[in-house]
Amino acid sequence: MAGRPSRFDTYRGARPGGVTALTPAQRRHIERLTQRYNAKTAGSKRLAEAYRPVLADPRAVAGGRICVELLLDFIRLRRVDTILNI
């Protein structure tokens, strides 16, 4: 079975010393793609920036109910304790 590849060898990550520079055609393609994407999502980005203070407020999700906020704090603390093995 020496010639048979392992099922774990199907993905091989980037190798050091590989090609890292983009060709001019690749660079142009990425620039055009970025311009199209930014133009297409400009409205969404503008709305997200305008409403970020409201939408990013965790109290908005909990509806300002103190019991829900306390429960969420407890869950967060338990998660941190688990991660840090305290």
C-alpha positions, 0 to 999 in steps of 0.5 A, a space after each residue: 500500500 505504499 503507492 496508495 495516497 492516504 485519505 488525509 493527504 487530499 488537501 495540501 496547503 500552500 508550500 513555502 517558496 511558491 508563486 506569490 506575485 500576481 500577474 498584471 491580468 490577475 491584479 486588473 481582475 481583482 481591482 475590477 472585481 473590488 470596484 464592482 463589489 464596492 459599487 454594488 454594496 455601497 447602499 448597504 454599507 452606508 446603512 450599516 454605518 448609519 445604524 451601527 450604534 443602534 444595531 450593535 447595542 446588545 441591549 437592543 437585542 435583549 429589549 432592555 430587560 434586566 433579567 435577560 441581560 443578567 442571564 446573558 452576562 452569566 452565560 458569557 462569564 461561564 463561557 469565559 471560565 470554560 475557555 480559560 479553564 478557571 
